[in-house]
């Protein structure tokens, strides 16, 4: 039996390229306090309790990128979004932590 993921993990540089080209919707899945303190510019904050709002407000044909602290928790959101009809779903490998490491030094 072959198992196919419903999303693809991409690194911070790949994510930045998509964001710079304005080709992707960015979703922060961390706790509200963490999002308020700092997030990737342009990110929409969602969590399990309001994921349905994203489902009704975002074009499902546009690519969507999720991130959490380290890239593990957001995988669950990626799976839920795929199940909700989004077909171009990406997870930020290493999460916000990897973004900070790569881009805070530039």
Secondary structure by P-SEA (a helix, b strand, c coil): cbbbbcbbbbcaaaaaaaaaaccbbbbbcccaaaaaaccccbbbbbccccaaaaaaccccccbbbbbccccccaaaaaaaaaaacccbbbbccccaaaaaaacccc
